[in-house]
Amino acid sequence: MLQVENEIQELRDQLIEMWDLTIKQLDKTESAIKNFERDLALEVQQTERRVNAFELTIDRSCENFIALFQPVATDLRFVLSTLKINTNLERIADIACGISEFVSDSDERFNSEIIKQMDADKMLSLSIEMVRELREAYILEDTKMARTVYKKDKMLDKLNDVASYKALDCLDKFPNEKRQTLHVLSIIRKIERIGDQAKNIAEEIIFYLDAKILKHKKKEA
């Protein structure tokens, strides 16, 4: 029993380390956009290889755990949720890498007025906040904290829904920076996907702790 507990703790520690790496990727991407740090954007892209390697390491650890201990009940839910959260974190890091490419490929600093008018900065900050809060929810085993992500994901969805209309305004207001406006719109689409991945993580935390799979639960009338 002690060996199983040690293996579970090691898996938990690995996942938290993956979480920290993903958050760093997001923070660096946010800074790269805000301060037009092309070298930092390239660093994010280079670090993506490490993220991918780490994802594979955790996957193998989970597979070995299942093969060796044949877990059931809570232990099984833990390892299954770990596998899925690991995948979601890798996808978030991959999205951060994709966003950073817009910075590294740009010849000039992004117009801060376009970013603010389209709420790209607000959306990115909110998405990072979601990933951070989910990390805390996981560590504290707090399903209530995990559920707060759903409300924030709806906020991201609303901002994403009106982004096209705001882009049209920016195209009129900044006719010489049409390419930037379109790039910011593409960044917003990617940020919205971070929210979706964060929501998936919240579901896995709740599944592990409460044995509830919310994504298949019918809405109450």
N, C-alpha and C positions, 0 to 999 in steps of 0.2 A: 504493500500500500504506500509505503514511504517513497518507493521508487516512482510510482505513478504520480504522486504529488510533486516530486522533484521535476519530472518530465513536463508536467503541466505548467509549473512555474517557469521553466526554461522556455517553453513555447510562448507563454505570456510575455516574458522579457523580450524575446525576439520580435514579437508583434509590436510592442511598444517602441522598440528601436526602429522598426520599419515606419511606424507612425511619426516618430521624431524626424526621420529622414524626409518623409513626405512633406511635413510642415515646413522644413527648411527649404525645400524646393519651391513651395508656394511663396514663402517669405522673400526668397531671392528673386522670384519672378515679379512679385509686386514691386520690389525695389528697382528692378531693372526697368520696368515700365515707367515708374514715377521719376526716376533720375536719369533715364536713358543710359543705362550701364550695359553696353553691348558685351563687354567682357564677362559680366556677371550672367548675362543671358546665355552666353556660350558655356559657362561653367554649369549652369542648370542642365544643358543638353549633354554635357560630358558626364555628369553625375547620373544621368538616366541609366547608364549601363550598370552602375552600382545598384540602383534601385531594382532593376530587372534581375540581377544576380541574387539579391537578397530575397526577392519574391520566390525564386526557385528554391532557395535554401529552406525557407519556411514551409513551402509546399512539401519538400522531402521530409522535413521533420514531422509534419502532420501525418504523412503516409506511413512513416516508420512507427509512429505512435499507435496508429490504428492496427498495423500488422503485429506489433509486439504485445499490445495490451488488450486488443479487442474491446474497446470501451463501450459502455452502455449508459443510458440515462444522461445525467448531467455531464459526465466526462465526454460522452459522444457529442452532445450538443456543443460543448466547448470546442472540440477539435473541428467540427463542421463549421462553426461560426468563425473560427480562426482562419480556416481555409478561404472562406468567402470574404472576410474583412481584408485579408492579405491581398486578394485580387482587386478589391475596390480601392485600396490604398495605392496599388501599382497603377491603376487606371487614373487616379487623381494626379499622381506624379507625372504620368504620361501627358495628361492635359496641360499641366504646368509647363512641361517641356515644349509642347506645341505652341503655347502662348508666348514663351520666351523666344521662339523662332521669329515672331513678328518684330521683336526688338532687334535681334541680331541681324536680320535681313533689311532693316530700315536704314536709310541714309541720313535721316534727320530725326530729331526728338519728336515724340508724339505731342500734338497740340493739347495742352491741358484742358482747354475749354471744351474741346470735342469730347474728351474723356469724361469730364464732369457733366456736361449736358446730356450725355448718353448713359450716365450713372455706371460706367464701367468700373471706376475706382470703388464706388460703393458696393457693387456686386462682388468684386474680388475680395474686399475686406470682409464682407459678410460670409463668403464661402470659406475663407481661412478660419474665421471665428467658429464656424460650424465644425470644421475638422478638429480644431483645438478642443472644443467642448465635448466632442465625442470621445476624444482621448481621455479626458477627465472622467466622463461617464463610465468608460470601460474600466479604468483603474479603480474608481470608487464603487463600481457595480451599482450604478444609479440609473435605473430605467426612466425615472422622471426627467432627469437631465437629458437623457438620450432623446426623449420624445419632443423636447423643445426644438429639435432640428426640423421637424415637420412644418412648423409655423414659418421658420426662416426659409425653408425651401419654397414655400408658397410665395414669399416675398421676392425671391429670386425669379420665380416663374412670372410674376407680374411685371417685374422690371424687364425681363426678357421679351415678354409679349409686346411691350410698347417700344422696344428698341428700334424696330424698323421705322416707325413713325418719327422717332427722334433723329434717326439717321438721315431721313429725308430733309428734316429741318437743317441739319448740319451741312448737307450737300448744298443747300441754298445759301447758308450763312458763310460757308467756307469753300467757295467754288474752286479755289486753287489747291485744296487739300482733300479732294474726293477719295483718293486712294487711302489716305489715313482714316477717313470716316468708315470706309468699307472694311479696313483692317480692324478697327475698333469694334465694329459690328460682329466680325468673325470671332474676336476675343470674347465678346459677350456670350455668344453661342456656346463657346467652350466653358465659360464660367458656369453657365446654367447646368452643364453636364456634371460639374463638380458637385453641385447641389444634389443631383440625382444619385451620384455615388455615395455622398454623405448620408442620404436618406436610406440607402441600402445598408450601410454600416449600422445605422440606428436600428434597423429591423433585425440585424443579426445579433446585436447586443441584447435586445429585448427577447429574441428567440432563445438565446443562451440562458438568460437570467429568469425569464418567465415562461419559457416553453411555449411562446406564442409566435405564430408566423403572421404578422399583421398584413403582409401584402396579399394574403389569400383570404383575409377576413372580410366578410361582407359589411358594408356600412350599416350602422343601426338606423332605423327609421326615426 
